[in-house]
Amino acid sequence: MLKHHFLVALLSPLLLAACDLSSARTVVSPSSAPASPSAITAPSSQTVVPNSVAATSAPSTPGAPATSSSAAFGTTESAVAAFDQLAERAFELVGPAVVKITHPVPGGGTSLGSGTIIDAKGYILTNNHVAEGVTTYQVTLADNRTVEGKLVGLDPLDDLAIIQIDVPNLPVVQMGDSSQLKVAQTVLAIGNPIGFTRTVTAGIISALDRTVTEPPDQVSGQASTIPNMIQTSAAINPGNSGGALIDLNGRLIGVPTLAAADPELGGAAQGIAFAVPINKAKLIIPQLISQGKVTHSGRAYLGIATQPITPALARAYRFPVDHGAYVADVGANTPAAKAGLQRGDIIVSLDGKTIAVDSDLADSILAHKPGDQLQIGYYAGAQPKTATATLVEAPAAQS
């Protein structure tokens, strides 16, 4: 994976002619509340950016029956014009709140990234890999003023960070609800790819709930795996990291973070990029602001350490199976311990799905939430067994 960021993805007029305005609909309702307001409510702020594109553009309501573009607009040209108006208005709402973040790096050179102002107190949401390694930054605002920013908190596991600037009357982005996103929905990205400031790119949501492993952290050297990522068709270039992925209603729905690497040619793969969903950021932001670190991970936790099983290893130790996740350790008082799992067991299925390698187990747990129950199929010696475990929230240092 490459932590790189955004190219323009052009939308075909023929595609627009075949779709109605609902393809650019507002899927985030201003009144919709996250599942756990106390956990994911962003810090209170004075909203400087106007409330909604809907008031001026009036896209169709989520769930309303689709209509043909000819019925809605009459011609391809009018459909394109209507889309352009939505996109332009969305940029007008969010663009002023997107900033460029730079700082020197050890050994020479300058780190370049993006960020989004989320609070009138000057809090800026960005990526951990943009902010890591230093505590002060040069932040360039949309009006080209450059001011000093300071580090507030880092979350390496989710690749999120908060920095702060001391500037009055700041524009502030409104946050959306990433749980309401739909595949094929049009999105825009705003950032500073390879130094081209305030670049806007267009694409769609290609997939949801992707589990993505990032490159090793520059400070700790540890790689992190992030669940529930948004996949978008907008290409990513260096400098877009930490910027804004928005819907056509002008609401922040994700934080552009990295692009997939082409395994054959190297470099970034075309049209495969990822963003941290804003609902995850809503959980993390208050913790970073109040404590400078994450104390409630929000991630599911089984409480075991595993090792991979290869056919050669299975033959050498006469395991009953040649696949699965070998349980190398079980934490005391963890869900795994309470379910009866022990060191030396081999997990071969979760909820009826085969665990071929130990990474399958980790990915499956990441896709669950604290409180979920798992049906575990495993071997204790040569004896096949089953157990039920209720997942808990992972300790922040172990998630």
N, C-alpha and C positions, 0 to 999 in steps of 0.2 A: 504494500500500500504506500502511496505517496501523499504527504500532507501538502497538496497543491490546490490551486483554486481558479477562477471562472472564465470560460469562453462563451461567445454568443451562440445560442441554438435557435436557428430560424424556424418559424412556423409557416407551413405551406398555406397559401391562400385557398388551395383546393381543400385542404383539411378543414380550414375554417368555414368554407362553404358548406361542408358536410355536417357541421356541428352547430348547435345553437349557443346562445350566450350562456347556457347552463354549464358549458365546458369551462367557462371562466367564472363560474358562480362563486358566491361567497359561502364557503363551507364552514366558516367560523362565525357563529352567532355572537353578537356583542353581549348577549345576556347569558350565554352558556357558561356554566361553572365547571371547573375541574372536579375530578372525583373526590379529592381530599383538599378542600380549600385551605385548611390550616397547614397542610404540608407543602402545598405548591403555589401558594399565592405570592406573587412577586412583591417587592417592597412598594409601599405606597408612593405615588408620585403625582406631580402636577403635569397633566398631559398637555404638552404644547402643540403636538401634532394634532390636526383635526381628527375627529372620531372615525369617520368611515367613508369609504368610496361609495358605499351603497346609497348614501344620501344624494349623490350627484349622478351616479351611473346606474343605480337600481338594477343590478344583476338579479337573475332569477333566484328564488328562494330554494334552499336545499330541500330535496325531496319532491319538488314540484315536477309535474310531468314534462318531459322534454318536448320541444317543438322543433320543427325543421328550421334551418337558417333562412330559407326563403320566406317562411311565414313570419319570422322574427325581424328580418332585415330587408328582404326583397331581393338583394343582389349580393354577390360575393364582395363587391367593393364596400358596401355598407357594413357587411359583417366584419371585414378587416378594419374598417374605421372604428367600429364599436369596440373591437378588441384593443386597438391602439389607444383609445380613450381610457379604457380600464387600466392598461399598463402604464400609461403616462401619469394618470392620477395616483396610482399606487406608488410610483417612484416619487411623485411630489410629496406624498405623505411620509415616506420612510427615508428617502435620500438625505434630507438634512440631518438625520440622527446617526448616519453611518460615518465612521471616522477611520483615519489611517493611523496605525500604531507602528512606531519604529523604535529600535534601541540598538546600541552597539553590541556585538557578540565577541567573545574571547577569541583572540587570534586575528582580529580585524574583520571588517565588513559590518553590515547592518542587517538586522532582522526586520522583515516587513510583514505586516499583517493588517487585519481590519478589526473593527469592533462596532457595537451598536449601543447608543445611549439608551438606557432603559429606565432612568430615574432622573428627575430634575435636580437631585443632589449630586449629579455628575457620575453616577455609577455606569460603567461600560461593561457589557458582556462580550467576551472574546473566548478564544481557545487557550487552554493551558500551554500548548506548544508555541503560541505567540508570546505569552507573557513569561514563561519560565526562564530562570537563570539570572534575572535582574529584578530590581524592585522599583525602578523609575523608568519612565517612557516619554517619548515625544509623541504627542497626540495632535494630529492635524484635523481640524474641524472642516465642515463643508464650506465654510466661508473663507477657508485657507489660513485661518489663524492657527498657529502651533503653540500648544501649551504643554506644561509638564503633567504627566500622570503618575500616580503611585499605585503600587500593588495593594490590593485588599485581600485577596485569597485565591488559592489554586486548588483545582480538583483534577489531579492527573488521571484518575480512573475513567472519568467521563470526558476528559479533554476540555474542561471549561475553566474559566477564570474571570475574576472581576477586578478591574482597575478603576480608579476614580480621578476625576479632574475637578478643579475648583473654578468653575465658570458660571456666572448667573444666566438665567433666561435661556436654558438649553432646550433644543427640540428633543422630544422623547418619543420613541416608537411605542406603539401599542402591541401587546402580545396576543397571539391567537390561541387556538386550542388544537394541538397537533393530533389529538385523538380523533378529530373529525375529518382528517385528510383522506382523500380518495386517490387511488391509482389513476393516472392519466390527467389529473388536475394540473392546470397550468400554474407555474410558479416563476418568480423572478429572483435573481440573486444580485446583490449590490455589494461591491467591495473594491479592492485595489490590486487587481492581478498584475504581477510583474511591474508594479509601479504606475500603471495606468489608473489614476485615481478616479473614484466615483464611476466605475464601470458598471453598467446594468446588463445582465444577460437573461435569456429566457429559456425555459425548458418545461418539462413535465415531471410529475412524481412518477418514477418508473416502478418503484416497489416500496413497501413499508416493512417494518420489523426485521430489517437485516441485522445480523450479528457480524460485526467487523472488527478485525484485529489490527491495531495501529502499529507503526514502527516503534522501536524502543524509545522511551523518554530520554531526552538529551541530558537530563540531570541525574535521574535515578538509573537509567539504562534498562528499565523494565518496560516491556510491551503491555499494553492494556487492551482488553476486549470489551467493546461497547455494544450492548444489545439494543434492539428497537430503533436502529438508525433509519433515517429517511434516505432512499436512493433516488437521485434525480438525474435526468438526462443532460443537465447543464455541465459542460466540461469544467474542470477545475485547474487553476494555475496558481503558482506561488503568489501570495499576497491577499487572496480571497479568504484565507483562514480567519475565522472569527467574525466574518461579516454577517449579512442578513439574507436569509432565504424567506421570502414573503409570498403571501397569496395575493390575488388580484383585488382584495379588499384593503390592502395596505397594512396587513398585520404580520408580525414576526412569527413564523412557524418553525424555524430551524436555524441552526448555526452551521454554515458550511465549514467542513472540517478536513476532508481528505478525498483523494481520487484513487480508484483502483489502478494497480500496475498491470501492464500488459506482460504476461508471463513469457512470451516469446520474443517480443521486440524490445522490452524494457520501456521505461517511461510510463506516463499516464495513459491508461486505456481511454478510448474515446467514448464519451457519453455515459460514463459510469462514475458517479460522484456521490458523496455521502454527507449528511448533515445530522447533527445532534438535534432531536426533536425538542421543541420549546417546552413541552410539559416536563421533560426531564430537567431542563434548565430551571424551571420554576421551583422544583424541589431543592435544587442546589443553591440557587442565588441567595435566599435568606440566610442559609448557613454560612456561606462565604462572607457575607456582609457582617453578620453578627459575631462570627467566631474565627474567620479567616481560614477555615478548613471545613471538611465534610464530617459531620458526626452521625448522620443518619443516611446510610447509603441508598436505601430504597431497593436494594437488590436482594434477590432470594438467596438462601444459604442452606446447604445440606450439611456441611461440616466434615468433609473428608478431603484427604489428599490422595491423588491417584497417579498411577503410572501406566504407560501404554503396554499392551500385550501384542507381541508379534508371534507368528507361527513358530519361529525358531525358539523363542522363549517358552512358548507353550509346550513344545516337545521336550525341551531340556528339563523343565520342572514338572512335566506330566500334568499340566493343567487339564481340566475337563473340556475346555473350549479354547479355540485359538483366536478369540476376539473379545472385545469388552474393555472395561476399565478395572484395573487391578487396584484394590483399596490398600494404599500404603500406610494410611494413618486415619484414625477416627478421633475427632475432638470430643472431649468430655462434655456431657450434657448438651450435645448438639442433636439436631433432628436425626442424623444418621445413627448416633449412639442409641437414642431412644427407640429407633426402629429395629435395633438388634444387629446392625452391621458391625463387622469386626475387621481388623487388619488381616489381610490375606484373602478376603472375599473377592469375588469377581462379579461386577455388575454387568449384566448382559441386556437389560431392557429397562425402559422407563415408560410407564403408561402404555405398555404393549409395543412400543417402538424399539427396534433393535439398537443397541449401543455397540457399534462396530469398533470404535476407537475411543480413547478416553476423552478426546475433544468433543465427541458427540454428547457425552454426559455434561460437560461444562456448558456447551451451547444450549442444551435442553434446560438446565437449571436457570441460566440467564434469561431464558424466554418466559420463565414463570415469575410470580410475585410472592412476596412473603404471605403466608397463610394458605397457599395452595398445597394440596395433597398430591403426593407422587406414589404410584404403585411401582415398586422396584422389584425386578427379577434379577436374582443373583445366584451364584454358587458359593456354598460354604464347603470347602473341600470338593468332593465329587457330588455333593447333594444339592440339587436345585431347590431354591426356596423363593418365597415372595415376602415382601414387607411393605408397610405403608408408612410414609414419612410426611410430616407436616412442616413445610419450609418456614424459616424465620428470616428476619432481616439480617443481612450480613453485617458484621462489625465493619465500621468504615475502613479500618486498616487491613481487612481481610477480604473485601469484596472484589 
